[in-house]
Amino acid sequence: ADTFRASLAVQQAGTWQVQVRYRNNAHQVNLGITGGVKWMKVLDAAGSIVAQGVVQLPHSPAGDTVYSTPLAARLEAGTFAIELADFINMSSLQSNATYADAGGKAGAMNRFDIHGIRLLATAAPAASPMGAPLAKGRLEIVDGFASPQLANERKLRIWLPAGYDSSARGNAGKRYPVLYMHDGQNLFDARTAAYGTEWNIDEVAGRLAAQGDMREIIVVGVDNTPERIAEYTPCCDPRAGGGKVAAYGRFLVDTVKPYVDAHYRTLPDRANTAVMGSSLGGVASLVLAQQHPDVFGQAGIVSGSFWWNSGTLVATAPQAAAMPVRLYVDAGTGMDGIEGTRAFRQALLQRGWREGANLLYVEDTGGMHNEQAWAGRVHRALRWMFPPTRPAAQPRGGSKATQ
């Protein structure tokens, strides 16, 4: 059996994602068998279990170390023990044991190397005077919001920051920047998220604003529909189709944004308006920024699907001079299409983009293609797009950040 125990110190109470750094080079042909599945426990100093659950350690590229799927844990400041034990002992399954090359050079077995543990903060509360709790914003849901451009309807999920309703600090007439995000179901509530994990975007934005690391913002989550692939993509991928992103963009620009600006205290100018999404939502964000740079001053492309239509998005990367938008681009190194994202970054640099000026590029070591990974690094995008003071005007024309 493969077991592991380690200790770690937590400096600040909060909600964390606990991940195992590992290397699993068992033979890919037998991937369904060789993916490690473990049971993780987090114990406090008294030995009580404060979090436990399944983590997966699938096959990793030859020689590379990556990170497991995360376990969410609410931890107070202090010292904790991490225990890892078999949940399904993949190395003992008969079909694996009889496969001559199941472990490559290691032989007929599936063992992996464990290199350590990492914690990713998702909603750690900010320090506050006299131990006061962190103020929270509120979420409003608009049901059945119609799209004349797409002939369908969906929910809008609109999060208002803590200061929006506060008159004590003179906020009665204050206006706020707005971040428009795709896949609204996945942003605020694990119960509505497609895979049971949310971005925690409200908690992260609230914490960063309370700490003075970003401005308070309004977040508008636009739900997806059964036409998600088509709505988020240009025409056309040979297998997946697509082609409705232009109509989806007009829906956001001509229908959603006017509604939000009319019903909430927004800063409607392009410098205070951003769009962000992940996977195909990253594709949509890029296309919307290209087609509507007069509306969106900033765009976030999180784990963008640059494979779309045989890499056309890389080949047609925008010229900086033609698109005065600040871009945030990221990907994880753990089976998250990092090669395509790196190629897109290189194409941008060749077309006049400058890192640190109008481009922030982030690689998340071991990060996977899921909401847990995106929740763990969304603070990078938020601080870039909405710093405490508004960024200078866009240069026409960015140092590589890693995490």
Buried (B, 14 or more C-beta within 10 A) or exposed (E): EBEBEEEBEBEEBBBBBBBBBBBBBBBEEBEEBBBBBBBBBBBBEEEEEBBEBEBBBBBBEEEEBBBBBBBBBEBEEEEBBBBBBBBEBBBEBEEBBEBEEBBBEBEBBBBBEBEBBBBBBBBBBBEEEEEEEBBEBEBEBBEEBEBEBBEBEBBBBBBBBBBBEEEEEEBEEBBBBBBBBBBBBBBBBBEBBEEEBBBBBBBBBBBBBBBEBBBBBBBBBBBBBEBBBBBBBBEBBEEBEBBBBBBBBBBBBBBBBEBBBEEBBBBBEBBBBBBBBBBBBBBBBBBBBBBBBEBBBBBBBBBBBBBBBEBBBBEEBBEBEEBBBBBBBBBBBBBBBBEBBBBBBEBBBEBBBBBEBBBBBBBBBBBBBBBBBBBBBBBBBBBBBBEEEEBEEBBEBBEEEEB
